[in-house]
Amino acid sequence: MSRPASPITATTRSGNVALVAAAWGIVGVLVVVPLASVFLEAFSGGFGAWWATLAHDADTRHAIWLSLTVAPVAVAFNTVFGIAAAWLVARFRFPGRSLLVALFDLPFSVSPVVAGLALVLIFGRQGLLGPTLAALGWKVIFSWPGLVLATTFVTLPLVVREVLPVMESIGPEEEMAAVSLGANGWQVFTRVTLPNIRWALLHGVVLANARALGEFGAVSVVSGHIAGVTDTMPLRVEKLFQEYRQPASMAVASVLAGLALVTLVAKYVIERRVEAEARERQAARAADGTAAEGAGQR
């Protein structure tokens, strides 16, 4: 004979349904509706008008090209830095290690506008290194290198924060075994370390690329808003909107939104793969522990 559901169970289910409905409602209002409105506005005149807006405006073409060149360079630097920094922190104990780990998160804590201003104060014409750079004929602020610096700063933690926990979880045993068998440093990295961290690394790269493409605050400060020279896609969206060219602004915004959706799909696929590999490692360790325990009993 079945028992009736308790009031506590019924209340819990009702609460869960309410929370799920609230979560979907908030996501719908704050994410889905604005995103859908961007695409609807961008394609309101048809695909031909959308393409003409992107392809026939020289400043818009340059903004797209600039974003697609600045972001990969910043991500490449952060990839190299992230792997090296994660390996250093995960494999060594040294004075100041905790402070270094905390500093990894500094770009998350500092406003991008403040970061951009700091770069201006260092690399600007009147900044700390300005006279030296001017004497060498190098221009950083209001040019492509300044955009790369600003983008690199705001995306700095993303790769290292994804790779570091994985390196710490797998431990150095496999790398030490490879060294004991005669492998050199490059062989250890390419055949042992990199295969173990590949999905976490790819996840960090995807997140860093998405952040780099959408960066506005720091880039806005160091760019000078020079149309056709230092305007990236986010800056171009703002400028077109301020000029009351809303369809053109939404067309560029739709490119950014489309890249964001691609990033979301890639992030989902990679996260599933990372979780699967984590389960496989746990199962392998459990099997090794069981085998060792059985051998000890014998």
N, C-alpha and C positions, 0 to 999 in steps of 0.2 A: 504494500500500500504506500503510494507516494505521499510525501509530506509537502504541505504548502510552503511556498517560498517565504523565508523570514522577512520581516520588515526591513532589517538591515541590508539584506541582499537586494531587495527591490529598490531601496533608496540608493544603494551603490550603483546599480545599473542605470537608474534615472540620472544620477550625477554624471556618470560616464557619457551617457548620450548627450547631456547638456554641454559637457566640456568639448566633446567632438564637434557638436553643432557650432559652438562658439568659436572653436579653432578654425573650422572651415569658413565661417562667416567673416572672421577677421582677415584670413588669407584672401578670401574673395574680394573684400572691399579694398584692402591695402595693396594687393599684388595682382590678382587676376583682372579686375576691372580696369585699373590704370594701364596695364600691359595691353589688354585688348583694345582700349581706346587709342593707344599709340598706333597700333597696326591699322585700325579702322580709319584713322585720320590720314595715315601715310598713304594708304591705297584708295582713298576716297575718289581720286581722279583716275583710277585704273593703274595697271602695272606700267603702261607706257609713260604716264606722267611721273610716276615714282622713279622710274629709271632715268628719265630725262633730268629730273631734279638732281640726281646723284652724278650723272655722267657729263652733263653739259655745263655745270658750274665749276669753274677752275678752282675756286677756293674750297669748295666741298670736296672735290677730288683730292686736293692736296691734304686736307684734314684727314681723310680716310687713309691716304698713303702714309702720313706722318704717324698716325696711331698704329698702323700695321708695321711700322719700322721701329718705333720707340719701344713698344711692348715686348717684342721678341728679344731685343738687346737687354732690357732690364730683367726679363725672366731668365735669360741665359746666365747673367751675372749672379742672380739669386740662386740659381740651380747649383752653380759651382760653389758659391759661398755656403749654401745650405748643407750640401753634402760634407764639405770640409769642416764646418762648424759642428754639425751633428756628430761626426766621427770623433772630433777632438773631445767634445763633452762626454760622449758615451764611453769612450775608451780610456780616458785619462782622468786622474784626480790631481788638481793643482790649485794653488791659492787664487782666490777670486773667481772660482768656477761658478758659484751660485750667482755672483754679481753679473757675470757674463751671460748666464741663462736669463736673468731678469732683463738685461739690456736688449735681448732679442725681441722682447715685447714692447720696447720703447716706441716704435712707430705706431703701435696700436693705441698708445696712451696719448701721444702728442697729436694735436690737431694738424691735419695736412697743411692748412694755411700757415701755421707757425713753422712747420718744416720748410715750406717754400720760402718764407721770410728769412729763416736761418741760412738757407742756401744763398739767397741774395746778399746777405751780410757777409758771407764768406767769399763767394765767387763773383759778386757784382763789381762794377767798375770802381766803386768807392769802398768795396769790401776789403776784408783782410788779405785776400790773395789777388784782389783786383789789379793793382799796379804791376805785379809780377806777370799775371796772365796777359795784360795789355802789352807789356814789353816783349813778350814772346809771340804776340799776334794771335792769341787764343781767345775766343769768345765763348763763354759758357752760358751766362744768363741771357735770356731773350734769343736763344738759339737751340739747336737740336741737342747738344750735350747737356744743357740745363734740364731739358725735358726728361732725358734719360736718368739724370741724377735724381730728380724729384720722384720719378716713377719707381726707381730702384729703392729709394728710401721707404716709400709707403708699402711696398710689397716685400720688404726684407724678411719679415718673420714667417712668411707663409710656407716656404719650402722646408726650412730648418725645423719648424714646429711639427710638420708632418713626418719628417724622416727620423728625428731624434727619438721618439718613443719606440719606433720599430727597431732601431739600432740597439737601444737599451734592452728591449725584450729578447732579441735573438742572442745577445751576448757575444763575446769575442772567441768562443771556443772553436768555431769553424774556421775563422781567420787564422788562429794560432795553429790549428792542425795543418792548414795549407802552407803556412810558413815552415813548419817542421818538415814538410815533405819537399821543400826546396822551391816553393813558389816565390816570385819576387812581388814587390808592392803592387805593380800594375796588374799582375795576374790575380792576386788576392782580391783586388777591387773589382775587376771585370768578371771574375768567375765565381766569387763567393759573396762579396758585399753587395754589389749591384743587383744580382738576381734576388737577393733577400729583401731589398728595399725598393724594388722597381715600382710596385704599385703605389706605395706611399709617396715615392718621389714623383710619379706621374700625377698623383692627386694634388700634391703641392704645386706642381707646375701649372696644372689646370686652374687652380684657385688664383695663383699669382698672375696668370695671363688675364683672367677675368678682371681682377682688381686693377691691373695695369691699363687695360683698355678703357675702363670706366673712371679712372682717376680724374678728378676735377680740381680740388682745392690747391694742392701743392703745385700742380702744373699751371694753374691759372696765375699764380704769383710769379713764377719764373718765366712764363712765356711772353708776357707783355701784350697778349691778345693781338698779335700781328696777323691779319688775315692773309692767307696764302703763304705764310712763313712759319708761324709757331702755333697756329690753331689746330688742336687735336679735335677728334670727333665730339667729345663732351663740350668743349669750348665752342665749337661750331654750332651745336644745337642751341646753346644759350644765345649766341650772337644772332642767329636767324630768328629765334623767338622774339628777341628784343627789337628786331627790325620788322616785326609783325608779318613775317613770312612763315606762318604756322605750318602749312603743308610741307614746305622744304625742311623746316625744323623737325617735324615728325618723321619725315623720310630718313633723315640721318639718325634720329633716335631709334627708328625701327631696325636699322643696321646693328646698333648697339644692343637692342633688345633681342634680336635674332642670335647674335653671338652669345648673349647671356643664356638663352635657352639651350643652345648647343653645349655650353659649359655645364649647365644643369644636368643634361642627359649624360655627359661624360662623367661628371662627378658621381651620379647615381651608379653607373656601371662600375666605376673604379671602387667605390665604397663597398659594393657587393663583393667584388673580387678580394678586397682587403680583408673583409670579414671572413670569407671562405678560407683564405690562407691562414688567418689567425686560428680558426677552428682546426685546420689541418695540423698546425704546429702544436696546439694543445693536445690533440689526439696522439700525435707522434711522441710527445713528451710523456704522456700518460702511459703509452705502450712501452716506452723505454723504462719508465719507472717500475711498471709491472714485471717486465722481464728481469730487471736487476733484482727486484725483491724475490722473484722466483729462484734466480740463481743463488742468492744469498741463503735461502732456505735449504737449498740442496747442499 
